[in-house]
Amino acid sequence: MATRIHPTAEVSPTATIGDGTTIWHWAQVRENARVGRNCRVGKDVYIDTNVVIGDDCKFQNFATVYDGVTIGNGVFVGPHAVFTNDMYPRAVTEQWAITPTDVEDHASIGANATIVCGVRIGHHAMVAAGAVVTKDVPPHALVAGVPAKRIGWVCECGRPLDRTMHCAYDGKRFPGLTKGSRPARSRRRK
């Protein structure tokens, strides 16, 4: 499948774009960024230098992903969502340092969510619209608020699980999910 890049998009010649990926109006993909296969990069999305994005991801309009972020396969990033990359930002400093952030496979980040650097968002987790994530999010957790707190659990399909960890929509059960669930530490993509 051919890659499609809108004429107004700016994609660095050193960026890698996977087959079947579409990059829309005014998006910018910076130097050494890697965007996987079959991704959809919406209007005015910004993907910074060295960002790594897996296959089958969707970035809606105005999402901003900065250097230091690694995103797995099948991740949804809603409009105006932002990932930060420096714990102590200043306009002028010699101590600026990138703090890595990882988003595991099939997680969803809601519209206008802010992901503060240094966290890991577990697979199939869901970050609600407008949430500010300051701590790791366990797999399948639903987090909301400022700062984001776990308010429930979600199925692989994204729908809420009941108290028995059962999804009424597709019938799947997740008996291993508990309050203490921690995100799995996945390998960093190279």
Secondary structure by P-SEA (a helix, b strand, c coil): cbbbbcccbbbbccccccccbbbccbbbbcccbbbbcbbbbccbbbbccbbbbbcbbbbccbbbbcccbbbccbbbbcccbbbbcccccccccccbbbbbbbbccbbbbccbbbbcccbbbcccbbbccbbbbcccccccbbbbcccccccccccccccccccccccccccccccccccccccccccccc
